[in-house]
């Protein structure tokens, strides 16, 4: 165990900061979702590291073992269920493993892969975030007097949202190497975080329509308008 890990584990959770002393690894490609988790970790007392793909997450895991891993189910280099399975089978096992997606139907896949719980995007409930972690921690890592914070509403960070939309445009304009299922899931997740049902529906149509070239143009124009606002 490194000196940093010893220091973190010596920090005790409190009723106001129930995640104090925990190291959280977030594996998430959306900056908007990442910013939401960062703010929730700060509010709850946890420290956060973020990886934007499975390859990056595996590099992190070669150096340290987090207390909590939150894994998006749709990542640019594969299915998050694969990484969840690796974390669940590792020795020592990550204490709490949580699947994350804007698509609630991915809950079963996350749990089957070894996740302890599942969080549905958008990430806007501090109490829900804390509960998903605390319910799966051993007793000695929980505060004696758990007092979850009220459900503070986190609005999407506009700068992170704009960067996500620019990234989505880049993916749309990349004719090769981008799976439609990944792209649709990425845009749908950003749309839910931003509370934009129109954009979410466009992402769903992109996945199901047979004429993707026309919809690609429509989506590109739509995202450009969003960025310009």
RAVEN-V197912 format. One record per backbone hydrogen bond with DSSP energy under -1.0 kcal/mol. NH is the residue of the N-H (numbers start at 1). CO is the residue of the C=O. If there is no record, write none. Layout:
# RAVEN-V197912
NH_CO / NH_CO
This chain:
# RAVEN-V197912
6_2 / 7_3 / 8_4 / 9_5 / 10_6 / 11_8 / 14_17 / 19_44 / 20_17 / 21_45 / 22_19 / 24_47 / 25_68 / 26_49 / 27_70 / 28_51 / 34_30 / 35_31 / 36_32 / 37_33 / 38_34 / 39_35 / 40_36 / 41_37 / 42_38 / 43_39 / 44_40 / 45_41 / 46_41 / 47_22 / 49_24 / 51_26 / 57_53 / 58_54 / 59_55 / 60_56 / 61_57 / 62_58 / 63_60 / 64_60 / 67_23 / 68_23 / 69_96 / 70_25 / 71_98 / 72_27 / 73_100 / 75_78 / 78_75 / 80_73 / 82_79 / 84_80 / 85_81 / 86_82 / 87_83 / 88_84 / 89_85 / 96_67 / 98_69 / 99_117 / 100_71 / 101_119 / 106_103 / 107_104 / 110_106 / 111_107 / 112_108 / 113_109 / 115_110 / 116_97 / 117_97 / 119_99 / 121_101 / 124_122 / 129_125 / 130_126 / 131_127 / 132_128 / 133_129 / 134_130 / 135_131 / 136_133 / 137_134 / 141_138 / 142_139 / 152_150 / 161_157 / 162_158 / 163_159 / 164_160 / 165_161 / 166_162 / 167_163 / 168_164 / 169_165 / 170_166 / 171_167 / 172_168 / 173_169 / 183_179 / 184_180 / 185_181 / 186_182 / 187_183 / 188_184 / 189_185 / 190_186 / 191_187 / 192_188 / 193_189 / 194_190 / 195_192 / 196_191 / 200_196 / 201_197 / 202_198 / 203_199 / 204_200 / 205_201 / 206_202 / 207_203 / 208_204 / 209_205 / 212_210 / 215_211 / 216_212 / 217_213 / 218_214 / 219_215 / 220_216 / 221_217 / 222_218 / 223_219 / 224_220 / 225_221 / 226_222 / 227_223 / 228_224
